Amino acid sequence: MTGPEATGPQADGPEATGAEAVRSEAAGPAPARRPGPPGTGPRTDLHTHTDFSDGHDTLDAVIRAAVDAGLDTLVVTDHVRVDTTYLPVYVAAVDAARATAPLTLVCGVEAKILDTAGRIDLPEDLTGIEHVALADHRFPLPDGPAHPDTVRALLDEGRLSADEALAMLVLATARAVERVPAGRTAHVAHLFSVLPKVGLDETTVDASLLEPLVRACRARDVAVELNEKWRCPSVRTARLLHRAGVRLGTGSDAHRAEAVGRFPWVSAALAEATAAEAGTEQATTAAAGTERRWMS
């Protein structure tokens, strides 16, 4: 089923800034709580898209693909902005699909981080939305989201240092985690995917830099996704997060049904990042990214 905003990638549309940006405290009624899935290891796809936003296939096709991939939990995370209007139809479609879906189906959205205050580009009314994927679709600067080319120019001109840019991105992400609307679960989607777009990489990322994000994720039980599409964060970064007690999750970022639940890079990276504590209860919980109760 196609929603009214299924005309192109929401991440590339006009940016919401200033007073129009979402305020987490005005996010609408929290969805009903329901039991979570059993702990089943990395058989959850935290990040998928349908033709309600910029995905190629229908919700039904995505669910069938998830079943074919052997998933136990499918989180649908179609793109939204502050001015998105299709959510009532989207939520109704997901709710209806649950009646026959042979897996746990979670109704989520993906929204970009707007600035270093951690504001999130979400609609005001999130009725029925259970989960939020926090994304770095643009580079969050103090005065709002910047196109990667703008940030690259600031770096090239010496008006922004690489260390400053990395610190801004981590702080913005940490603060976004803290601003997730009450009653919703969340995860950090494709952490650091914006870095190559501005000419930076993860080589200087260390435990000290990650500390604000670690604190926020641990305090709110928010996982960081290993993303198949963008192959990020790096194994080294994922290992630092894991050792600091941050849960790691698995996400295909599928925009076509055939990619749902298919993450060979993620599986290998997850195994490598958690190898040091392999076999322990803590590692199993962190690696699975599913040992929690949705909305519990």
N, C-alpha and C positions, 0 to 999 in steps of 0.2 A: 504494500500500500504506500502510495507516495504522498508526502505531506506538502503543504502549500509553499514550503521554502526549499524544495528539492531542486533548485535551479543551478546550483554550483557550490563550490567549497565555501562554507561559512567563514573559515579562517581567513579568507582573502578579502572579505567584504570591508565596509567602512568600520573604522575603529570607534568604540564607545569610550568617551572620556568625560571627565568632569562630573557634573551633577547627574548626568544620564546613566552613569555606570551603576552596576548593581550594588546594593548594600545587603550584606549577608543577613542582617537582622530583619530584613523585609522580604524574606524569601517564600512566604506563603506557608500554609499548613504543612506540617511534616506528614509524610506518608505513613500508613499503618505499619506497625512493626510485624514481622513475620519470622518464622524460624529460619535459621541459616543452613547452608549445605554442610554435609559432613566433611571432615578433613580428608581430602582425596589426592593430595600432592598437586603438581602443576597441571591439573586438568581444568583449569579456569582460564578463560580468555577475558581479560579485563577491558579490552579496547577493541570495539568493532563498530562498523558503520553500515547503515542501510540507506535506501533511497529517500528516507525522510530528510537527509541532508545531502552529503556528497558521495554516499555509497552508490554502487552500481545496482545492487540487488534488493529485493523486497525483504521485509522482516521475516516472512515465512521461509524464504530461501536461505537466509542467514542462519535461522534456527536449524533447518535441515542440515546445513553444512556443519554446524557445531556438533550435531548428533553424529554425523558421519565421521567427524574427527575424534570422536570418543570423549567429548567434553562432558563434565558434570555440571559446570556453571558457565553461563554465557552472560556477560555484561554488555548491553547495547549502549553505546556512548555517542549518539549523533551530535553533530556540532550545533552549538547555540551561541547567540549573542544577546545583549540586553533587549534588542527589539524583536527577538524570535517570537512568532505567534503560533507555531504548529504544535506546541506541546500538548494541549488537551487531546488532539487526535492521536498523537504519538503514544501518550500514556494509555489511552483507551485500547490502542492496537496491541501494546505489550501486555496489558492486563488480559485481553481476550486470548492472546496466544498462550498464556500460562495454563489455560484450561486443558490443553492437549500436549504441551511441550514436555518431552520426557527428560527434562533437565531443569535445573534452577535457572530462571530467567530474571535478570536484574535490570530495571529500567533506569538508565543513566544518561548523562549528557557529558560532552566534552566542551570546556570553555577555557578561553585564554586568560592568562595572568596579565593584568593591565599595567601595573606599575610597581615601584619598590615598596609601596604600602600594602601590596598584596591584594588589591581589589580584583575581583573576578568578573568577567564579562558574562553575567548570568541574567536571565529574565527575572523580573520581580516575583512572579508567581511560579513557584516550582511544585505545585500540587502534583503528587504522584511520582515525582522524581526521587529516586532512592540513592543515587550515587553520582558523584561528580569526578570527572577526570580533569585534572589541572594541567594545562598545556602552555608551553612557551612558543606559541605561534608567531609572536612578535617579541622583540626584546623589551622587557619592562624597565623603563627608565623612571626617574622620579616624577617627570611630568607626563607620563603616559607611555603607551606601547609604541615602539619605534620600528620602522622597517629595517631589516638587516643591513641594507645598503647605507642607511643613515648612520647606524652604529659603526659600520666599517669605515665610513668617512671620518667619524670622530676619532677612531683609533689611528687611522692613517695621519690625521692632522695633529696628533698628540694631545687632543683635548680630552681624551679618555684613555686611561691605561688599561692593559689587559687585566691586571689584578683588580682594578676598580670595577671593570665590567663583570668579571666573574663573581666578585663579592655582591654586586647589585643583583645578579641573576639568582644567586643562592638565597639572598635575603628576601627577594620578592617571592620566590617559591615557598620559603618557610612561612612568610606572612600569609600567603594564600592558603596554605594548609590550616593556619590558625583561623582563617575567615570562612571556612567551609560552613554553609548554612546548617543550623542545628537540625539534628534528626537525619542527616544524610551521611553515608559513608563516602570515602574519597580515596583516590590514589594520585600520585604524581605521574603524569604521562610523559613519555619520551624525554626524560630529564637530559638537558644539555643538547637537545637536537638543534637548537638555534646557533650553537657555537660555530660550527663549520660555515654557516651562512654569513657570519660576520668576520671570518678569517681567524678564529680561535679554535683551540682544542682543549682536551681534558688533561694534558700532560702535567700541568701545575696544580691540579686539584689535589688537595690533601685533607687530612682529617680535621685540621683546624678550620679550613674554609667551609667544610660541610657541617660544622657544629650547629649552626642555627637550624638547618634543615633536619638534622638528626634529632635535636630537641623537640621540634614541632611534630615530626612524624611519630616519635615514640610517645609523646604526650597524648596524641589523638589516634594512635593505632592506624596510621596512614601508611600504606605501602608505597614503595617506589617501583614502577614498572620497568622491566627490561623489554624493550620495544623491538619487534622483529623488523618492521619497515625501515626504521632509522638506525637500527643496531646501536642503540644507546640506552643507558650510559655505558661507558667502557667497563670491561671486566674489572679493571683496577678500581674504578669508582664504586662499582657494585660491591666489591669485596670490602672496601672501606665502610660502606653503609651497613653491610651485613655484620661486620665485626663490631660496629657500634650499636647493634641491636635493632636496626631498621628492617622491617619485613620487605622482601623482594617478591614482586608479582610478575606474571607472564601476560604479555599483550601482543597480539598480532598487528594491531592497527589496520585490520583488514578493511578494504574498501570494495572488495569483491568477495563473494561467498566462498569461492574456492580457497581463499587464504585464511579463513576463520579457523582458529585452533591449530594452525600449522606454523610452528615456530622452531625450526632447527637451530638457528643461531641463538635464540633465547635459551633453549634447553641446554646447549653446550656452555653458554656464558654463565647460566645459573649454576650449573654443576661446578664450573671452575671457580666462580666467586665464593661458593659455600664449601669448597673442598676441605678447607682447614679444619672445620668442625663436623665434617661428614660423619653420620652415624649417631650424632647426639640429638636429643629431643629438641634442643634450641634450633639446630640447623634445619631439622626437618620442618619445623614450624615456619621459620623465616623463609626457607626456600619455596615452600608450597605456595605461600601468598594467599592461601584459602582457609587457613586455620583461624577463622573468626566468624562471628555470626552477623549476617547482613541485617542491619537495622535493629540489632538486639541491644 
